[in-house]
């Protein structure tokens, strides 16, 4: 079964850090464009960061300079290092893998940042 499984969410105080991981199963990870999205309560899901199959990265303005996306194709893993967290970063974080119009979502991991 092809799937993505996120981990690493939790409760952290403002200014703290968390590292999210997403592991892919039964897929050739290197072929996929990878991304992290988040969805806050009552809000639409939004793109946070993305990394191409070649390693090019892009970030939303709200996290630029604080978050870093990385991938390890040998381990089928994409990570999101989140520093200087703010209460407005509170959301469920999802990883997404995309290839030629086919896409796959993980189940999400909750990040709560307290003030």
C-alpha positions as CSV (number, residue, x, y, z in Angstrom):
1,X,0.0,0.0,0.0
2,X,1.4,3.4,-1.0
3,X,1.2,5.8,1.9
4,X,2.7,8.7,3.7
5,X,2.9,8.8,7.5
6,X,3.8,12.0,9.4
7,X,5.2,12.3,12.9
8,X,6.8,14.8,15.2
9,X,3.9,17.1,16.0
10,X,3.1,18.2,19.6
11,X,2.7,21.0,22.0
12,X,5.5,23.7,22.1
13,X,5.8,27.1,23.5
14,X,6.2,30.2,21.3
15,X,9.8,30.6,20.2
16,X,10.4,26.8,20.4
17,X,11.2,24.3,17.7
18,X,9.8,21.1,16.3
19,X,10.9,18.8,13.5
20,X,8.2,17.0,11.5
21,X,9.0,13.9,9.5
22,X,7.0,12.2,6.7
23,X,7.9,8.7,5.6
24,X,6.7,7.2,2.3
25,X,6.0,3.5,1.8
26,X,6.0,1.4,-1.3
27,X,7.0,4.3,-3.6
28,X,10.1,5.6,-5.3
29,X,10.5,8.7,-3.3
30,X,13.0,10.4,-5.6
31,X,10.4,10.6,-8.4
32,X,8.1,12.8,-6.4
33,X,7.7,16.5,-5.7
34,X,7.2,16.8,-2.0
35,X,5.5,19.5,0.1
36,X,4.2,20.4,3.6
37,X,0.8,22.0,4.0
38,X,-1.1,23.0,7.1
39,X,-4.6,23.6,8.0
40,X,-5.6,25.7,11.0
41,X,-9.1,25.4,12.6
42,X,-11.6,27.1,10.4
43,X,-9.1,27.9,7.7
44,X,-8.3,26.4,4.3
45,X,-5.3,24.2,3.8
46,X,-2.3,26.2,2.7
47,X,1.1,25.4,1.3
48,X,4.0,25.9,3.8
49,X,7.0,24.6,1.9
50,X,7.9,22.4,-1.1
51,X,11.0,20.7,-2.4
52,X,11.4,19.4,-6.0
53,X,12.8,16.1,-7.0
54,X,16.0,18.0,-7.8
55,X,16.1,19.6,-4.3
56,X,14.9,23.1,-5.2
57,X,12.9,24.6,-2.2
58,X,10.3,27.2,-1.9
59,X,8.5,28.6,1.2
60,X,5.4,30.6,2.0
61,X,6.2,34.2,3.1
62,X,4.8,33.4,6.6
63,X,7.5,30.8,7.4
64,X,10.4,31.9,5.3
65,X,13.5,32.2,7.4
66,X,12.0,30.1,10.2
67,X,11.2,26.7,8.5
68,X,13.4,24.4,6.5
69,X,12.3,21.6,4.3
70,X,14.6,18.7,3.4
71,X,14.4,15.3,1.8
72,X,16.4,12.1,2.1
73,X,15.4,9.9,-0.8
74,X,17.4,6.9,0.5
75,X,15.2,6.9,3.6
76,X,12.0,7.9,1.8
77,X,11.7,10.8,4.2
78,X,10.8,14.5,3.9
79,X,11.3,16.7,7.0
80,X,10.2,20.1,8.1
81,X,12.4,21.8,10.7
82,X,10.3,24.5,12.4
83,X,12.1,27.2,14.5
84,X,10.9,30.3,16.2
85,X,7.4,29.0,16.3
86,X,4.5,31.3,16.8
87,X,0.9,30.7,18.0
88,X,-0.3,31.3,14.5
89,X,1.7,28.3,13.3
90,X,-0.8,26.1,15.2
91,X,-2.4,23.7,12.7
92,X,-2.5,20.2,11.4
93,X,0.5,19.7,9.2
94,X,0.2,17.4,6.1
95,X,2.9,16.1,3.7
96,X,2.0,15.6,0.1
97,X,3.8,13.8,-2.7
98,X,3.0,14.7,-6.3
99,X,4.1,13.1,-9.6
100,X,2.6,13.9,-13.0
101,X,-0.8,14.9,-11.6
102,X,-1.0,12.0,-9.2
103,X,-0.9,13.1,-5.6
104,X,-0.9,11.4,-2.2
105,X,-1.6,12.9,1.2
106,X,-0.5,11.8,4.7
107,X,-3.0,11.7,7.6
108,X,-1.6,14.8,9.3
109,X,0.2,15.6,12.5
110,X,-1.0,18.3,15.0
111,X,1.3,21.2,16.0
112,X,0.1,23.4,18.8
113,X,2.1,26.5,19.8
114,X,1.2,28.1,23.1
115,X,1.7,31.8,23.8
